[in-house]
Amino acid sequence: MNIDGKRILLIIGGGIAAYKSLELIRMIQRAGGHVTPVLTRAGQEFVTPLTVAGLSGSKVYTDLFDLTDEAEMGHIQLSRLADLLVVAPVTADLMAKMAQGHADDLASTLLLATDTPVLAAPAMNVRMWQHPATQRNLATLRADGVSIVGPNDGDMACGEFGPGRMAEPAEIVEAIRQHKAVVGGTGPLAGVPILVTAGPTHEPIDPVRYIANRSSGTQGYAIATALGDLGADVTLVSGPVTLADPTGVRTIRVETGREMKSAVETALPVQAAVFAAAVADWRIAAQSDQKIKKDGSGQIPALQMTENPDILKTIAHLPPGRRPALVVGFAAETENVLQHATEKRLRKGCDWIVANDVSPETGIMGGQSNTVILISDEGAETWPTQGKDQVARDLANRIAEALATRGIA
């Protein structure tokens, strides 16, 4: 799918990754898009307005107070005439401005004045990316509906290694192609009903305590967003998380595994179901109506456990007509990942399993990157470590291809 005449307002932030934006301009144009560039003051330290103008064939906007343009409120028009705003690279400073609503230069003013969708490609030092302030800003931008592509793991210009490298131009162009602002209602999954589960479940012990796990829901939410960007009619059943509901996705909030099973069954029929939620395997057999208190005896109260319903297995074994054409499970393992995930796929009866190693040292559970193995009838395919948004886009594309071969999408 080409970009087909779509108008892209490209904001180039300051950072060594700005050089990649030159190739990004070329690739957008080859895909049929029109680029209007905006270069921040810091961006001009890495690439020149003359170079950007030469590649884009368009005037480069740099100054908020350009009297000729401001006579017609040019910064307002710039922000609203585009089909999509792409910010690449997004530095930690520019991300903070976007999240907090600052408007002290042309780029930040455009981003605050627009009602046009925004796609951002972060690029910064790994420590800056992992800093709690940056992660708070990232969560705010996602909640505001900003789409994120990258960052990737890799070597930094500063000599460090880790997440923070800007996504490659080809990845950004692919994210543009898949964005709702570009595909509209004509994506490869347009109108196809798909179910996604995400997050943990909370299984009450008493009114103030519960059994849970460390799942943040980030990967499941990213998958729901990516499927929606391909045009799918997505229902997201989410356990308790701090994430905002994805834009354009029907979100159903639940707490327990039994509530999630009920919501999943109510959402049927669908053509595909992706079970990314980390449902608690067990719950308390008899929840206490009152807070359980110490009685002074030193004895630990006995908590009788019982199994939670197996949602993935239940849906995978539904009869034809009720079973989704494609059932995708997740396997979060801490050892023998491939073996355990392969056994789980056969045991559950699902079509695919997306497996990952969630040992504490990987930082995957609750983090922003993921390394997955896609297991199907064709075998096991290990994907490179990448941001959870990119994992979601890759999986969404695979789902679209699989449904197309079944004559569904």
Buried (B, 14 or more C-beta within 10 A) or exposed (E): BEBEEBBBBBBBBBBBBBBBBBBBBBBBBEBEBBBBBBBBEBBBEBBEBEBBBEBBEBEBBBEBEBEEBEEEEBBBEBBBEBBBBBBBBBBBBBBBBBBEEBBEBBBBBBBBBBEBBBBBBBBBBBBBBBBEEBEEBBBBBBBEEBBBBBBBBBEBEEEEEBBBBBBBBEBBBBBBBBBBBBBEEEBBBBEBBBBBBBBBBBBBBBEEBBBBBEBBBBBBBBBBBBBBBBBBBBBBBBBBBEBBBBBBBBBBBBBBBBBBBBBBEEBBEBBBBBBBBBBBBEBBEEBBEEEEEEEEEEEEEEBEEEEBBBBBBBBBBBEEEEBBBBBBBBBBBEEEBBEBBBEBBEEBBBBBBBBBBBBEEBBBBEBBBBBBBBBBEEEBEEBEBBBBBBBBBBBBBBBBEBBEEEEBB
